[in-house]
Amino acid sequence: MAGRTLDLPRFLAEELFPSVQRTGTVPGLGEWSNLQRSALFALPVKHGFVNIPTLNAIGPGGIKAAVRGFRMMPSVGPDAENELARMGASGITTHTQSPFGKVGQWSQNVTSRADTAQRLALHRTLLENNPVPPGYASHYRDLTPYQQGQVIQDRLVDYTRSSPLIDKLRSLGSNFPLWRLTLPSLAAKALVRNPRAVGGLARAEQAYNEARGNTAKGYETEFALPTDEGVGAAFEPASYFLNTANLVNAAYHHGNLQDEIAGIRSGKVANLLLGVAPGGYLGTEALNAYHSKAPTYERLLLALMGAYDKNLKSPYAQRVEQYRVENPAASKFEAQKHGY
């Protein structure tokens, strides 16, 4: 046996023998943060078919790149992944093992395929349009492959990038820290460089509800796009940052919960349960869809896409809203405290 080595899969070797030792972590919470992310990737509709295409639509490629990504999805494979990898523009890698078994791995691979298609579609569109990307002096075609890859990553989130802050948040059980800390800058860039696209998405939501007469029927669909989340961070930055930390998010969770969760009539308990559970946000959205007055098929789309009926409010949310009406000078956190 002397001189022999055992080659472990990279993801397993890094888990057992991490190359970077991190201090100040809370045992188990880092794994909990990873489970939250895996739960999102194992249900591909929200991330692969809503989040990334939305970022593509408001980016330099516009709606053309986003639609192109959907069309390319059936044909992308290892060659597309290798092309992006050579540029340093890879997205969610299919080599990451899902903790949810074969079904979870299959779903995660669908997410990865959708992500890869959107990135490649943006690359192809920029090659055709050949703009001068912000921060560069040359047209897109004249950039090095690595520079082109960075343009893509700057628009569609660089999952290979990290920072001491993001690592620390993950170790403390944070809820999607890379995604949530990247969104505000992406939304700000889109508002400056492509305001028509951002405005178009907002008008599309309004047009959808008006065309279907939703408000008159007692429900109103909110798409909950990443642009909404990113822009919201500018108006309530403290709340946004605190809600990025998973345990705080459990205590200050949004109020779209319904009156009953398995017989528990407590917004606080419900928030804790859904706030800390991997994929718990899906439970919130599913309950919202279940109690909505929308047609059955629309309820299903609401839950799968992360959209929700914003006319529904739990007793907790109603108390918070009433307190803010009666006390306009009160902070959001003070109103939430009285809601409990």
C-alpha positions, 0 to 999 in steps of 0.5 A: 500500500506504500506510495498509493493514493486515493483519488476522491471526487473533488466535491467530497475531498473539499468537504472532508479536507477543506483547502481553506480553513474558516474560523468563527463558524457555527457548526451545521449552519454552513451545511444548512446554507448549502441545503437552502441553495440545493433546494432552490436548484433542485426545483429549476423553474424559479432559478433557471426559467425566471431569475436568470432569464430576467437578468438576461432580459435587462442586460446588454443582450436584452429580451432577444438574448433571453428568448434565445436562451430558451430556444437554445436550452434543448441543444446545450450540452458538454460542448457549451459548458466547455466553451463557457468554462474556457471563458471563465463564464460557467454558471451552476455546475452539473458536477455539484452533487445534489443532496436530494438523490437522483431526482434532485440531481436530475432537476439540478441538471435542468437548472444548470442547462437553463443557466448555461443556455442563457449565458451562451445566448448572451455571448452569441448576442453580444458577438452579433451586436458587438457593443463596447461593454461598460468598463472596456475600451474595445468592442466585445469581439475584440476582447479576450475570451476571459474578458468576454467571460467577465462581461457575462458573469457581471450580468448573470452572477459569477457563482465562482466568485466569493469574498470573506463576507459571503463565506462568513454569511454562509458559515452562519447559515445565510440565505443565498448570500452571493445572489442577494448581495449581487442583486442590488448592483445588477438592478442599479446597473439595469436602471441606468443602462437599460431603464426601458427593459426594467420598466417594461417588466414592471408594466408587464405585471400590471398589464397581465393583471389588468388583462385578466381582470384579476383585481376585480376578482379579488386577487393580484399576481406579483411576479416577484422578479429579481429586479423587484428584489434588487430595487427594493434593497435601495429603499430598505437596505438595512432590512434587505441585508438582515433578511439575507441572514437566514436566522434573522430572515426567520424572525423578520420573514415577509408576511405572505403566510396564510392563516393556517399551517398544519393547524398552527395559527401563529405567524411567528411560528410559521415564520420560524418554520418556513424561514429556517427550513431548506426550500421553506420559501416554497412552502410560503408560496405554495400556501399563498397559491392554495389560499388564492382566489386565482384559478387552479392553473394560475395557482400552480404557476404562482407557486412554481415561479415564486410569484404570489397573490399580493392581495392575500395577507396573514393576520400578522401582516395585517397587524403590521400594516395597521400599526404602520398606518396608525404610526407613520413615523414607526420603523419597519422593524418596530411595526413587525415587532408589534405584529407578533 
